Amino acid sequence: MALLLKEDDVRSLLTMDACLAAVEEAFRLRAHGQAMVRPRTRMAMPDGTHQLMGGWVGGEINAFGLKSYGGPHKPGVRGGGMVVLLYDGETSALLAILEGNLLGQIRTGAASGVATRYMAREDARTVGIIGTGRQAATQLEAVCKVRDIQQMWVYSRGLERRDAFAEEMAHRLDVPVTAVDTGEACVREADIVVTITSAREPVLEGAWLKEGTHINAAGGNHYLRRELDDEAIRRAALITVDDLPQAQTESGELMAAAARGVLQWERVREMADVVAGRISGRTDAQAITLFESQGIGTWDVAAAMATYRAARERGVGVEIAL
């Protein structure tokens, strides 16, 4: 019997703390050959795209799975529901079918939280976030879990949305959040910078960054998208990605910088190596560091298993026979 877990179930079961631990462990296992990624594939269809990604995670997580989402891009038509299939790594039994929208938001935030834990300065206290969409809240929640944040700034193009988001996050996280009028004002004093947009042209300029800043670039996962300009890439002393082969086909800013000779791919390391201690996430207090987050299937598997185990413990979900 598989367990059906809907969005409200995921909301009640998957805490940011649990997801941070799951994603961090998935990174660590990946470094030791105990996790594998199925890179995202995009199948073109009339007026839209169907997307698939998946992975296997060993160790105590011991599961594999697949995420499916997408659909036609038409006015008034929402993309197809995001669904995660979770399988037992020992028996291959289907354990759960999970609605994946909220799960995806939490695990993407958790990945930025893990990167911040290993790459940001220990004394980082301020955050600037560019973007106020549905993925933004979990980015701030995760960062606040790993650093003692005292001040946040937020910028997006829509004034009303920007102000509402600042008010919402200040209440949720009990941290002062100030809405500002420009991207530069958002990041120039920030110890940690988050970009979480679907921009095709850079929203973050390297010239705005102070020394010692850590950046989580979490919005773009398509070669046509760029959140950072070449100067931000050039100034980064360490650049990490979730999966190098996927970044080489999806990270628009890294691909553009490499094409212009600003970046050599040999400079780019996988976040798993940092988590496993193979390389240091920060060599000195003045270094600018960058985590390029595309999103990988091992995060979905790890987060889904954490959700499934919590559901079994609490008796949540609907049993279905297939």
Residue pairs with C-beta under 8 A, 6 or more apart in sequence:
1 319
1 320
1 321
2 93
2 94
2 95
2 96
2 97
2 319
2 320
2 321
2 322
3 95
3 96
3 97
3 308
3 311
3 312
3 317
3 318
3 319
3 320
4 96
4 97
4 317
4 318
4 319
4 320
5 13
5 96
5 97
5 98
5 99
5 307
5 308
5 311
5 316
5 317
6 99
7 99
7 101
7 102
9 307
9 311
9 316
9 317
10 98
10 99
10 102
10 103
10 106
10 307
11 102
12 316
13 307
13 310
13 311
13 314
13 316
14 102
14 103
14 106
14 303
14 306
14 307
14 310
16 106
16 109
16 110
16 113
16 138
16 141
16 142
16 145
17 145
18 306
18 310
19 106
19 107
19 109
19 110
19 302
19 303
19 306
20 110
20 113
20 114
20 117
20 142
20 145
20 146
21 306
22 61
22 107
22 110
22 302
22 303
22 305
22 306
23 107
23 110
23 111
23 113
23 114
23 299
23 302
23 303
24 114
24 117
24 275
25 57
25 59
25 60
25 61
25 302
26 35
26 57
26 61
26 298
26 299
26 301
26 302
27 114
27 271
27 272
27 275
27 276
28 272
28 275
28 276
29 35
29 57
29 58
29 59
29 61
30 36
30 37
30 270
30 272
30 298
31 270
31 272
31 273
31 275
31 276
31 278
32 276
34 57
34 58
34 59
35 55
35 56
35 57
35 58
35 298
36 55
36 56
36 298
37 55
37 243
37 246
37 296
37 297
37 298
38 52
38 53
38 54
38 55
38 66
38 297
39 53
39 243
39 245
39 246
39 249
39 296
40 51
40 52
40 53
40 221
40 246
40 250
40 294
40 295
40 297
41 51
41 52
41 53
42 49
42 50
42 51
42 70
43 49
43 50
43 51
43 52
45 72
46 72
47 72
47 73
47 74
48 70
48 71
48 72
48 73
48 74
48 79
49 70
49 71
49 73
50 68
50 69
50 70
50 71
50 80
51 68
51 69
51 70
52 66
52 67
52 68
53 66
53 67
53 295
53 296
53 297
53 300
54 64
54 65
54 66
54 67
54 297
54 300
54 301
55 64
55 65
55 296
55 297
55 298
55 299
55 300
55 301
56 63
56 64
56 89
56 298
56 301
57 63
57 64
57 89
57 298
57 301
57 302
57 305
58 89
61 89
61 301
61 302
61 305
62 88
62 89
62 90
62 305
63 86
63 87
63 88
63 89
63 95
63 301
63 302
63 304
63 305
64 87
64 89
64 301
65 84
65 85
65 86
65 87
65 297
65 300
65 301
65 304
66 84
66 85
66 297
67 82
67 83
67 84
67 85
67 100
67 104
67 297
67 300
68 80
68 82
68 83
68 85
69 79
69 80
69 81
69 82
69 83
69 100
70 79
70 80
71 77
71 78
71 79
71 80
73 79
81 99
81 100
81 101
82 99
82 100
82 101
82 103
82 104
83 97
83 98
83 99
83 100
84 96
84 97
84 98
84 99
84 100
84 103
84 300
84 304
85 94
85 96
85 97
86 94
86 95
86 96
86 97
86 98
86 301
86 304
86 305
86 308
87 93
87 94
87 95
88 94
88 95
94 322
95 305
95 308
96 304
96 307
96 308
96 311
96 317
97 320
98 304
98 307
98 308
100 300
103 300
103 303
103 304
103 307
104 295
104 300
105 134
105 135
105 137
105 138
106 138
106 303
107 299
107 300
107 302
107 303
108 135
108 138
108 139
108 218
108 293
108 295
108 299
109 135
109 137
109 138
109 139
109 140
109 141
109 142
110 138
110 142
110 299
110 303
111 142
111 218
111 242
111 271
111 291
111 293
111 295
111 299
112 139
112 142
112 143
112 194
112 216
112 218
112 291
112 293
113 142
113 143
113 145
113 146
114 146
114 271
114 275
115 214
115 216
115 240
115 271
115 274
115 281
115 291
115 293
116 124
116 142
116 143
116 146
116 147
116 192
116 214
116 216
116 291
117 146
117 147
118 271
118 274
118 275
118 281
118 282
119 214
119 238
119 240
119 274
119 281
119 282
119 289
119 291
120 146
120 147
120 191
120 192
120 214
120 282
120 289
121 191
121 212
121 214
121 282
121 285
123 191
124 147
124 149
124 191
124 192
124 214
125 147
125 148
125 149
125 150
125 151
125 191
126 149
126 150
126 151
126 152
126 153
126 189
126 190
126 191
126 192
127 140
127 143
127 149
127 151
127 152
127 153
127 190
127 191
127 192
127 193
127 194
128 152
128 153
128 154
128 155
128 186
128 187
128 188
128 189
128 190
128 192
128 193
128 194
129 136
129 139
129 140
129 152
129 153
129 154
129 155
129 186
129 193
129 194
129 195
129 196
130 154
130 155
130 156
130 183
130 186
130 187
130 193
130 194
130 195
130 196
130 197
130 203
130 204
130 227
131 156
131 194
131 195
131 196
131 197
131 203
131 219
132 154
132 156
132 158
132 161
132 162
132 165
133 156
133 196
133 197
133 198
135 196
135 218
135 219
136 154
136 165
136 194
136 196
137 165
137 168
137 169
137 172
139 194
139 196
139 216
139 218
140 152
140 169
140 173
140 194
141 172
141 173
143 149
143 192
143 194
143 216
144 173
144 175
147 192
149 173
149 175
149 192
150 175
150 176
151 175
151 176
151 178
152 166
152 169
152 170
152 173
152 175
152 176
152 177
152 178
153 177
153 178
153 179
153 180
153 185
153 186
153 187
153 189
153 190
154 162
154 165
154 166
154 169
154 177
154 178
154 179
154 180
154 186
155 162
155 179
155 180
155 181
155 182
155 183
155 185
155 186
156 162
156 165
156 197
159 179
162 179
163 179
165 177
165 179
166 177
166 178
166 179
167 177
169 175
169 177
170 176
170 177
180 186
183 203
183 204
183 205
183 208
184 205
184 208
187 193
187 204
187 208
187 209
187 213
188 208
188 209
188 210
189 210
190 210
190 213
191 212
191 213
191 214
192 213
192 214
192 215
192 216
193 204
193 209
193 213
193 214
193 215
193 216
194 215
194 216
194 218
195 203
195 204
195 215
195 216
195 217
195 218
195 219
195 227
195 228
196 218
196 219
197 203
197 219
197 220
197 227
198 219
198 220
198 225
199 219
199 220
199 225
199 226
199 227
200 224
200 225
200 226
200 252
201 226
202 226
202 227
202 228
202 229
202 232
202 253
203 227
204 215
204 217
204 227
204 228
204 229
204 232
205 229
205 231
205 232
206 228
206 229
206 230
206 231
206 232
206 233
206 234
206 235
207 231
209 215
209 232
209 235
209 288
211 286
211 287
211 288
212 285
212 286
212 287
212 288
213 288
213 289
214 282
214 288
214 289
214 290
214 291
215 228
215 232
215 236
215 288
215 289
215 290
215 291
216 291
216 293
217 227
217 228
217 253
217 290
217 291
217 292
217 293
218 293
219 225
219 227
220 226
220 227
220 250
220 251
220 252
220 253
220 294
221 250
221 251
221 294
221 295
222 250
222 252
223 249
223 250
223 251
223 252
223 255
224 252
225 252
225 253
226 252
226 253
226 256
227 252
227 253
228 253
228 290
229 253
230 256
230 257
230 260
230 262
232 253
232 288
232 290
233 239
233 253
233 254
233 257
233 262
233 263
233 290
234 257
234 262
234 263
235 288
236 288
236 289
236 290
237 283
237 287
237 288
237 289
238 269
238 279
238 281
238 282
238 283
238 287
238 289
238 290
239 254
239 263
239 267
239 268
239 269
239 289
239 290
239 292
240 268
240 269
240 270
240 271
240 273
240 274
240 281
240 289
240 290
240 291
240 292
241 247
241 251
241 254
241 268
241 269
241 270
241 271
241 291
241 292
241 293
241 294
242 270
242 271
242 292
242 293
242 294
242 295
242 296
242 299
243 270
243 294
243 296
244 265
244 268
244 270
246 294
246 296
247 254
247 268
247 292
247 294
248 254
248 255
248 265
249 255
250 294
251 292
251 294
253 292
254 263
254 265
254 268
254 292
257 263
258 264
258 265
268 292
269 279
271 291
273 279
274 280
274 281
281 289
282 289
310 316
311 317
